[in-house]
Amino acid sequence: MKSKIVLQIVLSIFLSCSIAYAEGVLDTEIPDLEIKNESLSRAIDILSIISNVDVVICLEEVSDSEGKNKTFDLSLTKTTLKTVLDRVVEILPNYRWELDDETQIINIYPKNNAPMDWIIPSFTVKNKTFKELMFSDEKNADLWRFYKDKGMNLYMNCFWGVIRDKSLINLNVRNTSARKVLNKVWSQLGKKASWIVDRQGKYWTLYFIPRVRFPP
């Protein structure tokens, strides 16, 4: 009984800290923000540059017919990240945003038919690099096979930095969305990049935007 009480206390403290940290991410102060005639992907670039380096925003774009290339204006002064995100989805109502409580990554994705809404039923891996997970030959790429089976492509030229990253990734997921699995991978890379999924021709393509300079 005593051990059970101690475990409950530890879990309560952990959950309280997680909630506080999540609120802290959304409370990130944003100085004067001026976005004029920019697409959502470009606006995220701007926001990532002026916000804290620990804030990672990943995007799944809507299709062309739903306004993928729509541009917008947004002007805010001394605000918070949450306020900016709320305003963005007001302006672009085909999108929603959410904070991944586990990884603290912010996802912006379509309200309908988001490309990463499908589920990975089961996947476990220990001590594999990003290259081994995503860029081994097609028969042996541990994680990418799930995404490839959904008709997705990797935009190879955008991955030079993470291919060279030697961080060892560990995953143990069950019935987890493809979105959250990618978040888990990215969080173990030290949040050096934001991932984006958009439609290149008839295929959904995954690529990334570096957020800090990679070592030579």
N, C-alpha and C positions, 0 to 999 in steps of 0.2 A: 504493500500500500504506500509506504514512504517513497519508494522508487517511482511509483506512478505519479505521486504528487509532484516530485522533483521534475519529472519529465514534462508534466503539464505546465509548470512554472517556466521551464526552459523554452517550451514551444510558445508560450504567451509572450515572453520577452523577444523571441525571434520574430514572431509575427508583428509585434509592436514596432520593432526596429525596421522591418521591411516596409511597413506602411509609412513610417516616418520618412524613410529614404525615398520612397516613391513620391510622396508629397513634395519632398525637397527637389526632386528632378523637375516636377511640373512647376515649382515655384522659382525655377532658375530665372534670374533677372535678365531681361532683354533691353538693351539701351535703345535709343532711337532707331526704329525699323522703317525703312523706306523701300518698298517694292513697287516698281512701276512696269507695267506691261511685261510681266515675266510669267513663264510657265510654272507649274507646281514644282517640277524637278529642280528648276533653277532657283525658285524661292527657297527650297530646302537647302540648296548649296549656300545661299546667303545666310540663312538662319543658322546653319551649322558653323559657319565662320565666325559669326558674332556671338554665339552662345558658348557655354562651357564645353570644353573638349570631351567631357564625359557624356555629353548628350548625343545619342545616336538616333537619327530618324531614318527609317527605311520605308521605301515607297513601292506600292504596286499600282501601276497606272491603269486608268480606265481605258476602254477602247477608243479609237478615233471617233466613232459615232456618238460616244458619250462625252466627248469634249476633252480628249487627251491633250490636245495642243492649245486649249483655251488659255489665254493670258489674263492676268488680273492685277489690280493695284491694291496695296495695303500700306497704310501709314499709321504707326503707333509710337507712342512716346513713353518710355520708362514703364514697361509692362512686364508680364511674366510669360513663360513659355506656354502655359496652359491657355492663357488668353489669346495668344497668337494662334494656337492650334484650333481653338474654338472659332475664331474669326475665319480661318482658312476654310473650314468645312461649312461655314455659313455661306461663304462666297462660292464654294464649289460643292454643292449639295449632293453630288454623286459619290462623295468620299465620306469616310468616317476615320477617326483616329482612336488608338487605344495604347495604353502603357502596359508592356509586358512586365508583370510584377516580379518575375524571377530574374530576368536579364536587365531590366530597366531600359530596354530599347523601346522606342516609340515607333509604332507602325501606323502608316496611313495607307488605306486600301479602299477599293470600291465597295459601296454598300451592297451591290448585287454582282454575283458571278466573279468574285475576287479570285485571281489566279492561284492563290495559295490557301484557299479554304479547304482543300482536301486533306485527308488524314493519312499519316504514316502509322500503320498498325503496331509495328514493333521493330526496334532497331537498337543494337548495342555495339559499341566499339570502344576500345581502350588504346590510348597512346598512339593515335594516328595524326599525321600532319594534315593540313588542309589539302595539300596536293594529293595525298593518298586517298582522302575522302572523295575528292571531286575530280581529280585529273589523272588517275591511273587509267590504264586502257579500259575500254568500255566494259569488258567482262569482269574487271576486278575493282572498278571504282565503287567503294563501299556505299556511300550515301547518294551519289549523284544518280544512281540507277533508278531510284524512286522518282526523281524529277524528270529524268529522260523518258520514263515510261508514260509520263503525262504530256509528252510532246514538247518539253522545254529544251532550250538551247543555252549554252554558256557563251557569253561574249568573251572569248579568250584574251583578247588584247588588253582587257581591263583588269586582269587578275595577276599581273606580274608581281605585284607587291606581296599579296597573300600567298602566292605560290612559293615564294622564298621564305615565308614565315615558318619557323621551326617549332612553333608552339605545338604541344601535344594535346589533342582533343579527346575528350571522353564523353560518351553519350550513352544514356540508357532511357529510351523513351517508349511509351506505350500509348497508342491511340492519341497521338499528338498532331496538331496541324502542321503542315509543311512550313508555314510561317514561323511558328514557334521553334521548330527544329533548326531552321536557319538562324534564328535569333540566338539559340544556344551555341551554335558553332561560332557565330560572330563575337559573342561575349567572351569566348575562350581565346580569341585572337587579340584580345586587348582592345577591342572596339576601335581598331585602326581604320575601319571603313564602314560606309553605309551601303546596304544592298538595295538594288532597284530591279523591279521586274516590269518590262514593257513589251509591247507587241512590235516585233520586227518582221514585217510581212505577215505571213500567216502563223508565225510561231511566237510564243512567249519566250523572252530572252532575259536571262539573269546576268547582270553585270554589277560593278561596284564603283563607288566613288571614294578615293582615298581621303582620309581626314587629317592625317599627320604624315610627315615625311618618313619613309621607310629607310632603315639603315642601308648603306651600300653593300 
